[in-house]
Amino acid sequence: MNAPLLDPAAPAASPAPAALTAIEPEPGWRAAAQRCAAIAAQFADAVDSEARFPVEAFAALKHERLLSAMVPTACGGAGLSLADVGAICETLAQGCASTAMIYAMHQIQVACIDEHGGASPWHRQLLAQLSEHQWLFASATSEETIGGNMRTSACAVELDGARFRIEKLAPTISYGAHADAILVTARRTAESAAADQVLIVALREETLLEHRGVWDSMGMRGTCSEGFRLVATGLAEQILPTPFADIADQTMLPVSHTLWASVWTGVAADAVNRAKAFFRAQARSKPGSVPPAGMRLAQAVGLLQMMQARLQVALDAARAAHAARLNESQADAPLAAMLGFASDMNTLKTSISSTALDVVQEVLMICGMAGYKNGTPYSVGRHLRDLYSAPLMINNDRIAQNTASLLLAQRPAAPGRA
């Protein structure tokens, strides 16, 4: 899937014709997501066992034009909200967690380009081409010399007139070999501090990816998160104008935590559905009695409902924070509100990632050996293995430490308020 180079002289995208409209308004997009989830579920075990990219699911997503779901309508996309895209992620996750996580990661990159490159003709044209060709976007934010701390970089942008060059040793680039563009973090210049970063759109046509490791993991095997030496060149205007620190705080982290949480909630929901089916089968085999697993099922359902409620609270907070940014400059935003939103997004990630594992553990106890074995209608081994990645995607311990610092900086709330 090679992406042709953008013409720097190309005019800004005009609204796409009806034939290129990403998807129908709701409920059309929801039905499209369900069709894609059914295909993803059909191949989920093969994707997991072979540790391969979910080609069938993404062929369906492209056919349904769901890769441009979050692209503004002015650029040919559907212009769906974060909540809508979260619902798509949750639906896909009930079929295949790897498919849903790749889709979520793609939409995170789309959100960053839309929010922080929307005023740039080059980036608007990029979004228009994404909509037309249903391109897939990935990211390279980790680096071998700094680990998973995406807020610092060792590599730096090399500028030569109107062009750039970047070389990065990335321990993981999820689905990098299948992406049409990769968003890469780097220091602004060779003289810049490690935290003075920019975000660059590297097009596949001008990017060399040299494998530096295989992806043989416990779970999320279909994400193909291999290591690469990345060397990219292109036009200087491919560098997003907003400093990466602002992109991360305002968009990348909140959108990541929200969409990841949607994926984990979807995985847990599918496991609970399997537990319900097992419970009903038990009840039918012994009419007139409630199977002993009833209490555990009630506990699992309650935990899932707590996850869904917590996710809704986060979506409401993200919507309010976005509206506030549109109404006033970020510099004028109250510090307390900024700190509160950041800590809320952090606790969303840590709580949902932990609770999802608790839910599936309850389901395993409900289904017993039928859930433990592979190849049964009640199997949840893949669910558990996939969810063990959740606390590690930006390690929960690191997030908790950051949250503690944020809470320390916040003033105590008024009595009766959190």
C-alpha positions in Angstrom: 0.0 0.0 0.0 2.3 2.7 -1.2 1.0 6.3 -1.0 1.9 8.5 -4.0 3.6 11.8 -3.2 1.4 14.8 -2.6 1.7 17.6 -5.1 2.9 20.6 -3.1 1.2 22.9 -5.6 -2.1 21.1 -5.4 -5.0 23.3 -4.3 -6.7 22.9 -1.0 -9.3 20.1 -1.0 -12.8 21.0 -2.0 -15.8 19.1 -0.5 -15.8 15.6 -2.0 -18.7 14.5 -4.3 -21.4 12.3 -2.9 -19.7 9.2 -4.3 -16.7 9.9 -2.0 -18.6 10.7 1.1 -17.0 8.4 3.7 -20.2 6.7 5.0 -23.8 7.4 5.6 -24.9 9.4 8.7 -25.8 7.4 11.7 -27.1 4.7 11.9 -25.3 3.9 8.6 -21.9 4.1 10.2 -22.9 1.9 13.1 -24.2 -0.8 10.7 -21.0 -0.5 8.7 -19.0 -1.1 11.8 -21.0 -4.2 12.7 -20.4 -5.6 9.2 -16.7 -5.1 9.6 -16.7 -6.6 13.1 -18.4 -9.7 11.8 -15.6 -10.1 9.2 -12.9 -9.4 11.8 -14.4 -12.0 14.2 -14.3 -14.6 11.4 -10.5 -14.2 11.0 -9.6 -13.2 14.6 -8.2 -16.6 15.6 -6.1 -16.9 12.4 -4.8 -13.3 12.9 -3.8 -14.2 16.4 -2.2 -17.6 15.8 -0.3 -16.4 12.7 0.6 -13.0 14.2 -0.5 -11.4 10.9 -2.1 -8.1 9.9 -5.9 -8.4 9.7 -6.1 -7.9 5.9 -9.7 -9.1 5.6 -11.0 -6.7 8.3 -9.2 -3.8 6.8 -10.4 -4.6 3.3 -13.9 -4.4 4.8 -13.1 -1.1 6.6 -11.8 0.4 3.4 -14.8 -0.9 1.5 -17.1 0.7 4.1 -15.0 3.9 4.0 -14.6 3.8 7.7 -10.9 4.9 7.7 -12.0 8.4 7.0 -14.7 8.4 9.7 -13.0 11.2 11.7 -11.9 13.3 8.7 -13.9 16.5 8.4 -16.7 16.5 5.8 -14.9 19.4 4.0 -12.1 16.9 3.2 -14.4 14.1 2.1 -14.7 12.3 5.4 -17.7 11.6 7.6 -16.8 14.1 10.3 -17.8 11.7 13.1 -17.2 12.7 16.7 -14.8 11.1 19.1 -17.7 9.4 20.8 -18.9 7.9 17.4 -15.4 6.7 16.6 -15.1 5.2 20.1 -18.3 3.3 19.4 -16.8 2.0 16.2 -13.7 0.9 18.1 -15.8 -0.9 20.8 -17.8 -2.7 18.1 -14.7 -3.8 16.2 -13.1 -5.0 19.4 -16.0 -7.5 20.0 -14.8 -9.2 16.8 -11.0 -8.8 16.9 -9.0 -6.7 19.4 -6.0 -6.3 17.0 -8.3 -4.9 14.3 -9.9 -2.5 16.7 -6.5 -1.3 18.2 -5.1 -0.7 14.7 -8.2 1.3 13.8 -8.0 3.3 17.0 -4.3 4.1 16.5 -5.1 5.2 12.9 -7.9 7.6 14.1 -5.5 9.0 16.8 -3.2 10.2 14.0 -6.1 11.5 12.0 -7.2 13.6 15.0 -3.7 15.0 15.5 -3.5 16.1 11.8 -7.0 17.5 11.8 -6.6 19.5 15.1 -3.1 20.7 14.5 -2.6 20.8 10.8 -6.0 21.9 9.7 -4.8 25.4 8.7 -2.1 23.9 6.5 -3.0 23.4 2.8 -0.6 20.4 2.7 -2.2 18.6 5.6 -5.8 19.4 4.4 -4.8 17.8 1.1 -3.4 14.9 2.9 -6.7 14.3 4.7 -8.6 14.6 1.4 -6.4 12.0 -0.1 -6.9 9.8 2.9 -10.6 10.0 2.4 -10.3 9.3 -1.3 -7.9 6.4 -1.1 -8.7 5.1 2.4 -5.1 5.4 3.5 -3.9 3.9 6.8 -1.8 6.1 9.2 0.6 4.8 11.8 3.0 6.5 14.3 6.6 6.2 15.5 6.8 7.9 18.9 9.1 5.4 20.8 12.8 5.3 20.3 15.5 2.7 21.2 17.6 5.1 23.2 14.7 6.6 25.3 12.3 3.7 25.5 8.6 4.4 25.7 8.8 8.0 26.8 7.3 9.7 23.8 7.8 13.2 25.3 11.6 13.1 24.5 13.5 12.3 21.3 17.1 11.5 20.5 16.8 11.8 16.7 16.5 15.2 15.1 15.1 16.7 11.9 17.7 17.5 9.3 16.5 20.5 7.2 18.1 21.3 3.8 16.2 24.2 2.3 12.6 23.2 1.7 13.2 19.5 2.4 13.7 17.4 5.5 15.4 14.1 6.4 14.8 12.0 9.6 16.4 8.8 10.8 15.0 7.0 13.8 15.5 3.7 15.5 12.0 2.7 16.6 11.6 -0.4 18.9 8.0 -0.7 17.7 6.0 0.8 14.9 2.6 -0.9 15.0 1.5 -2.1 11.5 4.3 0.1 10.1 4.9 -2.2 7.1 1.2 -1.8 6.2 0.8 1.9 6.6 0.6 4.6 3.9 2.0 7.3 6.2 3.8 7.3 9.5 3.7 10.2 12.0 7.2 10.5 13.5 8.4 12.5 16.5 11.8 14.0 16.5 13.8 17.0 18.0 13.2 20.2 16.1 16.9 20.5 15.2 20.1 18.8 16.1 20.7 21.5 18.7 17.3 21.3 20.3 16.6 19.9 23.7 15.2 16.3 23.9 11.8 17.6 24.8 11.7 20.2 22.0 9.9 18.0 19.5 7.9 18.2 16.3 5.6 15.7 14.6 6.3 14.8 11.0 4.1 13.1 8.4 6.4 10.6 6.6 4.8 9.3 3.4 5.4 5.7 2.5 6.8 6.5 -0.9 9.7 8.4 0.7 10.2 6.3 3.7 12.6 3.4 4.1 11.7 0.8 6.8 14.4 -1.6 7.7 13.3 -4.5 10.0 15.1 -4.7 13.4 12.9 -7.3 15.1 9.9 -9.5 14.9 6.6 -9.3 16.8 6.1 -12.6 18.6 4.0 -11.4 21.5 1.6 -12.7 24.1 -1.4 -10.8 22.7 -2.4 -8.1 20.2 -0.5 -10.2 17.8 -2.2 -8.8 14.7 -0.9 -5.3 15.4 2.5 -6.4 13.9 4.3 -4.0 16.2 7.8 -4.7 14.8 11.0 -2.7 15.3 12.4 -0.7 12.4 15.1 1.7 11.4 13.1 4.4 9.8 14.6 6.9 7.3 12.2 9.4 5.8 12.5 12.4 3.5 10.0 15.0 2.2 8.9 18.6 2.2 9.5 20.7 5.2 5.7 21.6 5.2 5.0 18.0 6.1 6.1 18.9 9.7 3.1 19.9 11.7 3.4 23.6 12.8 2.3 22.9 16.4 4.9 21.8 18.9 4.5 18.1 19.7 4.2 18.9 23.5 0.9 20.7 22.7 -0.2 18.1 20.2 0.3 15.4 22.9 -1.4 17.3 25.7 -4.4 18.6 23.7 -5.1 15.7 21.3 -2.8 12.7 21.2 -3.0 11.5 24.8 -6.7 12.3 25.5 -7.8 10.7 22.1 -5.5 7.7 22.7 -6.7 7.0 26.2 -10.4 7.4 25.1 -10.1 5.2 22.0 -7.9 2.6 23.7 -10.5 2.4 26.5 -13.2 1.9 23.9 -11.2 -1.0 22.5 -10.7 -2.6 25.9 -14.4 -2.1 26.8 -15.3 -3.9 23.6 -13.1 -6.9 24.3 -14.6 -7.1 27.8 -18.1 -6.9 26.4 -17.5 -9.8 24.0 -16.2 -11.9 26.9 -19.3 -11.1 29.0 -21.5 -12.1 26.0 -19.7 -15.4 26.0 -20.3 -15.8 29.7 -24.0 -15.0 29.3 -24.3 -17.7 26.5 -22.6 -20.2 28.8 -24.8 -19.3 31.7 -28.0 -19.7 29.6 -26.8 -23.1 28.3 -26.2 -24.2 31.9 -29.7 -23.0 32.9 -31.3 -24.9 30.0 -29.6 -28.1 31.1 -31.1 -27.8 34.6 -34.5 -26.2 34.3 -35.9 -24.6 37.5 -32.5 -23.8 39.0 -30.1 -20.9 38.8 -26.6 -22.1 37.9 -23.9 -21.5 40.5 -22.0 -19.1 38.2 -24.9 -16.5 38.5 -23.2 -14.4 41.1 -20.0 -14.2 39.2 -21.9 -13.2 36.0 -23.7 -10.5 37.9 -20.3 -9.2 39.1 -18.8 -9.3 35.6 -21.8 -7.4 34.2 -21.5 -4.8 37.0 -17.9 -4.3 36.2 -18.6 -3.9 32.5 -21.3 -1.3 33.2 -18.8 0.6 35.4 -16.3 0.6 32.5 -19.0 1.9 30.1 -20.1 4.6 32.6 -16.5 5.7 33.2 -15.9 5.9 29.4 -19.0 8.1 29.0 -17.7 10.4 31.7 -14.4 10.7 29.8 -16.1 11.4 26.5 -18.2 14.2 28.1 -15.0 15.7 29.6 -13.2 15.5 26.2 -16.1 17.1 24.5 -16.2 19.9 27.1 -12.4 20.4 26.9 -12.5 20.6 23.1 -15.3 23.1 23.1 -13.4 25.2 25.6 -10.3 25.2 23.3 -12.5 26.4 20.4 -13.9 29.3 22.5 -10.6 30.5 24.0 -6.9 30.2 23.4 -5.2 27.4 25.3 -3.0 30.1 26.9 -6.2 31.5 28.5 -7.5 28.2 29.8 -7.6 27.9 33.6 -4.7 25.9 34.9 -6.9 23.9 37.2 -9.1 22.9 34.3 -6.1 21.7 32.3 -4.7 19.7 35.2 -8.1 18.2 36.0 -8.7 17.1 32.4 -5.2 15.6 32.2 -5.6 13.6 35.4 -9.1 12.5 34.3 -7.7 11.1 31.1 -4.9 9.4 33.0 -7.3 7.7 35.4 -9.5 6.6 32.5 -6.7 4.7 31.0 -5.5 3.1 34.2 -8.9 2.1 35.5 -10.3 0.7 32.3 -7.2 -1.2 31.5 -7.2 -2.9 34.9 -11.0 -3.5 35.1 -11.1 -5.1 31.7 -8.8 -7.8 32.9 -10.9 -8.3 36.0 -14.0 -8.7 33.9 -12.4 -11.4 31.6 -11.0 -13.2 34.7 -14.5 -13.4 36.1 -15.7 -14.7 32.7 -13.0 -17.4 32.8 -14.2 -18.5 36.2 -17.8 -18.6 34.9 -17.0 -20.7 31.8 -14.4 -22.9 33.4 -12.6 -25.3 31.1 -14.9 -24.3 28.2 -13.4 -20.8 28.5 -9.9 -22.0 29.1 -9.7 -24.2 26.0 -9.2 -22.7 22.6 -11.7 -23.3 19.8 -15.0 -23.3 21.9 -17.8 -20.8 21.7 -16.8 -19.7 25.2 -13.0 -19.4 24.7 -11.5 -16.3 26.3 -7.8 -17.0 26.2 -7.3 -14.6 23.3 -9.3 -11.9 25.2 -7.1 -12.3 28.3 -3.8 -12.3 26.3 -4.9 -9.2 24.3 -5.9 -7.3 27.4 -2.6 -8.0 29.2 -1.2 -5.4 26.8 -3.6 -2.7 28.2 -1.7 -1.8 31.4 1.6 -1.8 29.4 0.6 0.6 26.6 2.2 3.6 28.4 2.8 1.7 31.6 0.2 2.2 34.3 2.9 2.8 36.9 4.3 5.7 34.9 0.8 7.1 34.3 0.0 6.8 38.0 3.2 8.7 38.9 2.3 11.4 36.5 -1.3 11.6 37.8 0.1 12.0 41.4 2.1 15.0 40.3 -1.0 16.5 38.6 -3.1 16.0 41.7 -0.4 17.5 43.8 -0.5 20.6 41.7 -4.3 20.9 41.9 -6.0 23.0 44.6 -8.4 21.0 46.8 -11.9 21.1 45.4 -14.8 22.8 47.2 -16.7 20.7 49.7 -19.0 18.2 48.0 -17.1 18.3 44.7 -14.5 15.8 43.4 
